[in-house]
C-alpha cells in the first residue's frame, strides 16, 4: 500500500520548524475521524495519515483540542505558508481568488489522480457511490465541518469551474453526486511536471529558418504587445510553417515558449498556460471574406498569437494588431537559400530574381534536395527551378491549371520586334523587386513589385506559347486561370474566388495566365439593370486587385478594344502578336516539322509563301499530316501535308490557296 506523505517536525537547531502537511492530507485526516484501522487497508491508510497530522498539530498548536481543531489550525498555517508540494496550487488559488471549498476540491482531485491509495480511500469513503474522485457531496460534508456552508454553490458556480480547474461529471447526476475532476495536464502542472492537453502541441521542430530582419521585427512585435496592452497579434503568411516560426520568435522575444492549438481551446488551458508560463498560438485557416471571433481562454489574460494565412479577418477579444510577414530583401534571401541548399552554392541570381519568403524558400529547398537525391546529384539552382516549375508547394486548388511544359527559345518563332518586347518584359519581371529603389521619390511612391502584361493578337499567333516561354525563362510555375471555376452567378462569389486566387498566387511566386481575359476584364457599361451594376462591381474589384497584386500576371486577348480604358493604364506592357510573315512562317514550319520528313527547301518555301496561316494552325496541319504518314508507315511527305492543309482550310471555311502543290 502507498504510505501517506509524512508531515512532522524538522529540527533545524532552534527554534523547531514545523513541516506542514499537504492540503489533501488535512482533508483526508478530517475524513478519517471515524475510521478504524481494522476496517481494511483504506481505513488503516487514512488512520495512519490522521495520526501523522495530529503529531504535526500538537507541535504547531498544542492548545488545539480534537481532530477538527487541529486541522483548522493547520489549514490556517497552510494559508500563510504552504509546503513546497502545494505552492503551485496555493499560487493559482490566490491568483483566481478561489474559495476554500474550491481549493480543497482541486487538492483532493489531484491527489486522487496520482496516489492509488488516495483513489481507493475515496471509493471506500463514498460507498455506495463508489467514485475514485471526490464528489460534491463529500466535499460539502467536509467543508461543513470547517464552517463553510455554501460549498455546493461555490463548486457549481465559482471561478474554479469557470477556468476549467474543476469539472463536475457526469452532467446527468444530481449535483451532490457528481465527481470533481481536474484535467490531467493541470494535475501534472500543479505537481511540477509539464503535462499537455490533447490537440495542444509545443513542438517547434521542422519550422523554416527566419531572416534576421524578421527576428528583429518579432522582438518589436513582442515589445508592442507589452507596451500597448494588445491582447491579440495576427501573424499572417501564405506558408503556415513561416507563421508558426514567427510565433516562436515573438514568444522567445517575450521570454516565454509557445504552445499551438486549433479550434476551441480545451477546458482548463488557461490556468495551465499560467502555470507553465506559455504563450498560446491559435492556428487557423480562413477563406477570403471569412470572419472569425476568437474564443476567450478562461483563466488566461496574457497575449494570444494567431498564426493564419493572408485572407479573412479576426475579431477580439480586446485589441487586435496585425503583422503580415514581409518578403525579406535579396541579401537575406540569399542567406536563406544557402542555408537550404548549401553554403558553397551561388544563389545570388536566384535570390535577386525570385521574391520568395522564408517559408517558401524552405519548401523549395527541401523539394530541391529531394529531387537532387533521386537523380544522384548535389542540390543546385537547377533543381530549385525544376521543382518550382512543377508547382511544388504552390497549390492554387481548382482555380487554376498548372502548365509545366518548358518552352525552349527555338519553339517560339517571332518577329525581331516581338522578341525584343518579350525580352524587355522578362527583364522587368526579374528586376521588379528593386526596380524603383534608385529612382526618384515620385517613382518610389506607392510602387508595387507586381508586373501586368497583355499579350494581344489574332488566334493562333503564339500568345499562350509566349506565356509558357516567359515562365520558363523566369523559372516560375505557370498557372492558367480556370474561368469556369472562378466566375459564379452568385453575387460576390466571383470576387471571393479571385481574392483567394490572387492571395495564394502572390506568396507562392507564380505566373498567372488569364486566357481570353476580356471576358473578365471587359469594359464597364452604363447601368440599366441590376446585372449591369454587379458586372461593373466585378470589373471594379478586378481593376483594384490586379493593381495591388505583387506577382506576375499575363493576359491574352484577340483585341485591345474589348478592355476597359482604366485597365489599360494599369498594364506595364502590351505585346502585339501579329500574323506571321513569310519569313516567320517558314521558321514556324521548320520548328514544327523537325527532321523526320521528306520535304525539300522548295516545298517549304512554297508553303511559307502561299499559306497565310498562324503558328497554331501550322501546328494543327503538321500533327494531322504526321498522323496520316504514321498510319501508312512512312515518313511525313508533301502529299500528307497537302491533305492536312486542305482539311485545315475547310475547318477555317477558306479556300485552299493555289500553288501549294499535291492538293
SULSULTA-V860023 format. One record per residue. RES is the residue in three letters. SS is DSSP state (A for helix, B for strand, O for the rest). PHI is phi in whole degrees, -180 to 180 (* if undefined). OMEGA is omega in whole degrees, 0 to 359 (999 if undefined). Layout:
res=(RES/RES)
ss=(SS/SS)
phi=(PHI/PHI)
omega=(OMEGA/OMEGA)
This chain:
res=(UNK/UNK/UNK/UNK/UNK/UNK/UNK/UNK/UNK/UNK/UNK/UNK/UNK/UNK/UNK/UNK/UNK/UNK/UNK/UNK/UNK/UNK/UNK/UNK/UNK/UNK/UNK/UNK/UNK/UNK/UNK/UNK/UNK/UNK/UNK/UNK/UNK/UNK/UNK/UNK/UNK/UNK/UNK/UNK/UNK/UNK/UNK/UNK/UNK/UNK/UNK/UNK/UNK/UNK/UNK/UNK/UNK/UNK/UNK/UNK/UNK/UNK/UNK/UNK/UNK/UNK/UNK/UNK/UNK/UNK/UNK/UNK/UNK/UNK/UNK/UNK/UNK/UNK/UNK/UNK/UNK/UNK/UNK/UNK/UNK/UNK/UNK/UNK/UNK/UNK/UNK/UNK/UNK/UNK/UNK/UNK/UNK/UNK/UNK/UNK/UNK/UNK/UNK/UNK/UNK/UNK/UNK/UNK/UNK/UNK/UNK/UNK/UNK/UNK/UNK/UNK/UNK/UNK/UNK/UNK/UNK/UNK/UNK/UNK/UNK/UNK/UNK/UNK/UNK/UNK/UNK/UNK/UNK/UNK/UNK/UNK/UNK/UNK/UNK/UNK/UNK/UNK/UNK/UNK/UNK/UNK/UNK/UNK/UNK/UNK/UNK/UNK/UNK/UNK/UNK/UNK/UNK/UNK/UNK/UNK/UNK/UNK/UNK/UNK/UNK/UNK/UNK/UNK/UNK/UNK/UNK/UNK/UNK/UNK/UNK/UNK/UNK/UNK/UNK/UNK/UNK/UNK/UNK/UNK/UNK/UNK/UNK/UNK/UNK/UNK/UNK/UNK/UNK/UNK/UNK/UNK/UNK/UNK/UNK/UNK/UNK/UNK/UNK/UNK/UNK/UNK/UNK/UNK/UNK/UNK/UNK/UNK/UNK/UNK/UNK/UNK/UNK/UNK/UNK/UNK/UNK/UNK/UNK/UNK/UNK/UNK/UNK/UNK/UNK/UNK/UNK/UNK/UNK/UNK/UNK/UNK/UNK/UNK/UNK/UNK/UNK/UNK/UNK/UNK/UNK/UNK/UNK/UNK/UNK/UNK/UNK/UNK/UNK/UNK/UNK/UNK/UNK/UNK/UNK/UNK/UNK/UNK/UNK/UNK/UNK/UNK/UNK/UNK/UNK/UNK/UNK/UNK/UNK/UNK/UNK/UNK/UNK/UNK/UNK/UNK/UNK/UNK/UNK/UNK/UNK/UNK/UNK/UNK/UNK/UNK/UNK/UNK/UNK/UNK/UNK/UNK/UNK/UNK/UNK/UNK/UNK/UNK/UNK/UNK/UNK/UNK/UNK/UNK/UNK/UNK/UNK/UNK/UNK/UNK/UNK/UNK/UNK/UNK/UNK/UNK/UNK/UNK/UNK/UNK/UNK/UNK/UNK/UNK/UNK/UNK/UNK/UNK/UNK/UNK/UNK/UNK/UNK/UNK/UNK/UNK/UNK/UNK/UNK/UNK/UNK/UNK/UNK/UNK/UNK/UNK/UNK/UNK/UNK/UNK/UNK/UNK/UNK/UNK/UNK/UNK/UNK/UNK/UNK/UNK/UNK/UNK/UNK/UNK/UNK/UNK/UNK/UNK/UNK/UNK/UNK/UNK/UNK/UNK/UNK/UNK/UNK/UNK/UNK/UNK/UNK/UNK/UNK/UNK/UNK/UNK/UNK/UNK/UNK/UNK/UNK/UNK/UNK/UNK/UNK/UNK/UNK/UNK/UNK/UNK/UNK/UNK/UNK/UNK/UNK/UNK/UNK/UNK/UNK/UNK/UNK/UNK/UNK/UNK/UNK/UNK/UNK/UNK/UNK/UNK/UNK/UNK/UNK/UNK/UNK/UNK/UNK/UNK/UNK/UNK/UNK/UNK/UNK/UNK/UNK/UNK/UNK/UNK/UNK/UNK/UNK/UNK/UNK/UNK/UNK/UNK/UNK/UNK/UNK/UNK/UNK/UNK/UNK/UNK/UNK/UNK/UNK/UNK/UNK/UNK/UNK/UNK/UNK/UNK/UNK/UNK/UNK/UNK/UNK/UNK/UNK/UNK/UNK/UNK/UNK/UNK/UNK/UNK/UNK/UNK/UNK/UNK/UNK/UNK/UNK/UNK/UNK/UNK/UNK/UNK/UNK/UNK/UNK/UNK/UNK/UNK/UNK/UNK/UNK/UNK/UNK/UNK/UNK/UNK/UNK/UNK/UNK/UNK/UNK/UNK/UNK/UNK/UNK/UNK/UNK/UNK/UNK/UNK/UNK/UNK/UNK/UNK/UNK/UNK/UNK/UNK/UNK/UNK/UNK/UNK/UNK/UNK/UNK/UNK/UNK/UNK/UNK/UNK/UNK/UNK/UNK/UNK/UNK/UNK/UNK/UNK/UNK/UNK/UNK/UNK/UNK/UNK/UNK/UNK/UNK/UNK/UNK/UNK/UNK/UNK/UNK/UNK/UNK/UNK/UNK/UNK/UNK/UNK/UNK/UNK/UNK/UNK/UNK/UNK/UNK/UNK/UNK/UNK/UNK/UNK/UNK/UNK/UNK/UNK/UNK/UNK/UNK/UNK/UNK/UNK/UNK/UNK/UNK/UNK/UNK/UNK/UNK/UNK/UNK/UNK/UNK/UNK/UNK/UNK/UNK/UNK/UNK/UNK/UNK/UNK/UNK/UNK/UNK/UNK/UNK/UNK/UNK/UNK/UNK/UNK/UNK/UNK/UNK/UNK/UNK/UNK/UNK/UNK/UNK/UNK/UNK/UNK/UNK/UNK/UNK/UNK/UNK/UNK/UNK/UNK/UNK/UNK/UNK/UNK/UNK/UNK/UNK/UNK/UNK/UNK/UNK/UNK/UNK/UNK/UNK/UNK/UNK/UNK/UNK)
ss=(O/O/O/O/O/O/O/B/B/B/O/O/O/O/O/O/B/B/B/O/O/O/A/A/A/A/A/A/A/A/A/O/O/O/O/O/A/A/A/O/A/A/A/A/A/A/A/A/A/A/A/A/A/A/A/A/A/A/A/A/O/O/O/O/O/A/A/A/A/A/A/A/A/A/A/A/A/A/A/A/O/O/O/A/A/A/A/A/A/A/A/A/A/A/A/A/O/O/O/A/A/A/A/A/A/A/A/A/A/A/A/A/A/A/O/A/A/A/A/A/A/A/A/A/A/O/O/O/O/O/O/O/O/O/B/A/A/A/A/A/A/A/A/A/O/O/O/O/O/O/A/A/A/A/A/A/A/O/A/A/A/A/O/O/O/O/B/B/B/O/O/O/O/O/A/A/A/O/B/B/B/O/O/A/A/A/A/A/A/A/O/O/O/O/O/O/O/O/O/B/B/O/O/O/O/O/O/O/O/O/O/A/A/A/A/A/A/A/A/A/A/A/A/A/A/A/A/A/O/O/O/B/B/B/B/B/O/O/O/A/A/A/A/A/A/A/A/A/A/A/A/A/A/O/O/O/B/B/B/B/B/O/O/O/O/O/O/O/A/A/A/A/A/A/A/A/O/B/B/B/B/B/B/O/O/O/O/O/O/O/B/B/B/O/O/O/O/O/O/O/O/O/O/B/B/B/B/B/O/O/O/O/B/B/B/O/O/O/O/B/B/B/B/B/O/O/O/O/O/A/A/A/A/A/A/A/A/A/A/A/A/O/O/O/O/O/O/A/A/A/A/A/A/O/O/O/O/A/A/A/A/A/A/A/A/A/A/A/A/A/A/A/A/A/A/O/O/O/O/O/A/A/A/A/A/A/A/A/A/O/O/O/O/O/O/O/A/A/A/B/B/B/B/O/O/O/O/O/A/A/A/O/O/O/O/A/A/A/A/A/A/A/A/A/A/A/A/A/A/A/O/O/O/O/O/O/O/O/O/O/A/A/A/A/O/O/O/O/O/O/B/B/B/B/B/B/B/O/O/O/O/O/A/A/A/A/A/A/A/A/A/A/A/A/O/O/O/B/B/B/B/O/A/A/A/A/O/O/O/O/O/O/A/A/A/A/A/A/A/A/A/A/A/A/A/A/A/A/O/O/B/B/B/B/O/O/A/A/A/O/O/B/O/O/O/O/O/O/O/A/A/A/A/A/A/A/A/A/A/A/A/A/A/A/A/A/A/A/O/O/O/B/B/B/B/B/B/O/O/A/A/A/B/O/A/A/A/A/A/O/O/O/B/B/B/B/B/O/O/O/O/A/A/A/A/A/A/A/A/A/A/A/A/O/O/O/B/O/O/O/A/A/A/A/A/A/A/A/A/A/O/O/O/O/A/A/A/A/A/A/A/A/A/A/A/A/A/A/A/A/A/O/O/O/O/B/O/A/A/A/A/A/A/A/A/A/A/A/A/A/A/A/O/O/O/O/O/O/O/O/O/O/O)
phi=(*/-78/-82/-65/-67/-81/-76/170/-119/-108/-88/-122/75/-141/-80/-73/-107/-91/-92/-71/-70/-68/-62/-64/-65/-63/-64/-64/-62/-69/-71/-88/-58/-95/-78/-128/-59/-80/-82/135/-63/-66/-65/-64/-64/-65/-65/-63/-68/-63/-64/-64/-66/-61/-61/-65/-65/-64/-72/-88/-134/-63/-82/-67/-114/88/-63/-64/-65/-62/-64/-63/-66/-70/-66/-61/-67/-61/-67/-90/-158/-74/-68/-57/-69/-109/-67/-66/-64/-60/-64/-66/-63/-67/-64/-94/54/-74/-75/-62/-58/-68/-67/-62/-61/-65/-63/-69/-68/-71/-67/-65/-75/-112/-121/-55/-67/-66/-64/-65/-67/-66/-60/-66/-68/-102/-59/-93/-60/73/-84/-82/-116/-67/-90/-61/-64/-62/-66/-64/-68/-65/-70/-62/-72/-101/89/-92/-106/-110/-60/-59/-67/-65/-75/-80/-124/-79/-68/-59/-76/-60/-86/87/-69/-120/-126/-99/-136/-84/-65/-76/-84/-59/-55/-69/-101/-77/-85/-99/-123/-105/-52/-56/-59/-69/-58/-66/-65/-68/-87/97/-102/-88/65/-164/-79/-62/82/-114/-125/-108/-72/-122/-82/74/-86/-69/-71/-101/-73/-62/-64/-71/-65/-64/-66/-63/-63/-66/-65/-64/-65/-64/-63/-71/-75/-86/73/-67/-88/-126/-124/-89/-110/-105/-156/-72/-109/-60/-63/-69/-64/-64/-62/-66/-64/-61/-67/-65/-63/-63/-66/-93/77/-134/-110/-92/-131/-111/-150/-126/72/-79/-68/-65/-65/95/-65/-57/-63/-64/-61/-68/-65/-91/56/-111/-109/-77/-126/-85/-102/-144/-115/-114/-82/-56/82/-77/-113/-133/-94/-71/-91/-65/-105/-58/88/-131/-123/-91/-72/-121/-99/-123/-92/-143/-85/-91/-106/77/-140/-118/-118/18/-76/76/-69/-120/-107/-136/-134/-91/-63/-81/-74/-67/-65/-60/-67/-73/-62/-62/-65/-66/-65/-66/-66/-81/-116/137/-65/-82/-81/-85/-118/-62/-68/-60/-71/-73/-95/-125/-89/-88/-81/-61/-65/-69/-62/-63/-62/-67/-63/-64/-65/-66/-64/-66/-64/-66/-65/-65/-90/72/-110/-88/-57/-149/-61/-61/-70/-64/-62/-61/-72/-65/-65/-86/79/-61/74/-109/-85/-101/64/-89/-83/-152/-110/-77/-110/-103/-73/-80/-106/-76/-58/-66/-78/-104/-101/-140/-70/-54/-66/-68/-61/-65/-63/-70/-61/-65/-66/-63/-63/-61/-66/-70/-100/-64/-68/-118/-60/-95/-61/-105/-92/-71/-62/-65/-72/-77/-63/57/-71/-118/-78/-72/-128/-126/-137/-111/-104/-126/166/-61/-61/87/-88/101/-67/-68/-63/-65/-62/-65/-66/-62/-62/-65/-63/-81/71/-119/-72/-108/-118/-90/-68/-87/-63/-66/-79/-81/-80/-145/-78/-85/-63/88/-70/-62/-62/-64/-65/-67/-62/-65/-62/-65/-62/-69/-72/-62/-95/-89/55/-126/-103/-95/-117/-102/-77/51/-68/-65/-68/-101/-105/-71/-67/-75/-119/-65/-81/-111/-152/-63/-63/-64/-63/-73/-65/-66/-61/-65/-65/-60/-62/-62/-62/-70/-71/-72/-74/-88/-68/-97/-102/-110/-123/-116/-125/-121/-161/-86/-152/-72/-67/-83/-93/-65/-63/-67/-74/-58/-64/-82/-85/-88/-156/-127/-109/-85/-107/-90/-61/-67/-85/-56/-66/-67/-65/-64/-64/-67/-60/-65/-65/-88/-76/69/-100/-86/-155/-109/-77/-99/-63/-65/-63/-65/-64/-65/-61/-66/-79/-97/-97/-84/-119/-84/-60/-64/-72/-61/-61/-59/-63/-64/-65/-66/-66/-63/-66/-63/-65/-64/-66/-96/69/-138/-74/-63/-129/-67/-65/-61/-66/-65/-64/-67/-61/-60/-65/-67/-68/-63/-63/-80/73/-122/-79/-65/-66/-72/83/-85/77/71/-84)
omega=(177/176/177/177/190/167/178/186/178/179/178/186/176/1/180/179/181/174/186/173/172/180/178/178/177/179/180/179/178/178/184/186/184/185/174/185/181/184/178/184/182/179/179/179/180/181/178/179/179/179/178/178/178/180/179/180/179/179/184/184/184/182/182/181/178/184/183/179/178/182/179/178/180/177/177/177/179/181/177/183/184/175/184/183/182/187/178/177/179/181/179/179/179/181/183/181/180/177/179/177/180/180/177/180/179/180/181/181/178/182/178/180/190/183/184/182/176/178/180/180/177/176/182/182/187/176/10/178/170/181/176/175/182/176/177/180/178/180/179/179/178/183/177/179/178/178/178/186/184/186/182/181/181/179/183/189/185/182/178/178/181/183/177/177/180/178/184/186/348/186/186/180/173/185/185/180/179/177/176/181/171/181/186/178/177/176/181/180/179/179/178/177/183/183/177/178/172/181/177/186/175/183/175/183/175/179/182/175/180/177/183/182/179/178/177/178/178/177/178/178/178/178/178/178/179/186/186/183/179/183/189/174/176/175/187/175/177/180/185/181/180/177/177/179/178/177/176/181/179/179/180/179/177/177/181/178/182/166/186/175/178/177/182/179/178/179/182/182/184/178/177/178/181/180/183/182/181/175/179/177/177/176/184/176/183/175/177/180/181/177/179/174/183/176/179/176/182/180/179/181/179/181/176/176/179/177/186/180/185/185/176/181/181/178/174/4/180/182/180/174/190/177/176/186/184/170/183/178/189/182/177/175/178/178/178/178/180/177/182/188/184/185/187/188/176/186/185/179/178/180/184/188/183/183/179/173/183/181/180/178/179/179/182/178/179/179/179/178/179/179/179/180/179/181/182/182/170/182/180/181/181/179/177/179/181/183/178/179/178/174/180/177/181/185/176/177/181/185/183/181/179/174/189/178/176/181/181/179/183/182/182/181/183/172/182/182/178/179/180/179/179/176/178/179/178/179/178/180/182/185/190/184/184/188/186/189/184/180/182/184/180/179/182/182/177/179/175/183/178/177/181/183/177/175/189/179/181/180/176/183/172/183/180/177/179/177/177/178/178/180/178/179/181/184/182/176/179/179/176/184/177/185/179/179/184/185/181/178/182/184/177/184/179/179/180/179/179/178/178/180/181/180/179/185/188/184/172/180/178/173/178/179/174/176/183/189/182/177/177/187/185/183/172/185/173/183/177/177/184/181/178/181/182/176/177/178/178/179/178/180/181/180/179/187/181/178/180/181/184/178/182/181/175/178/176/178/177/185/176/187/183/184/175/183/179/180/181/179/183/181/176/181/171/181/180/175/182/175/185/174/183/181/179/180/178/178/178/178/180/182/182/185/183/184/187/177/182/182/176/184/181/180/180/179/179/178/183/183/189/186/182/184/175/185/180/178/177/178/179/182/183/180/179/179/179/178/178/181/180/179/180/177/181/176/180/181/184/180/178/181/180/179/179/177/180/180/181/179/175/179/179/182/182/176/175/181/178/174/179/174/173/185/999)
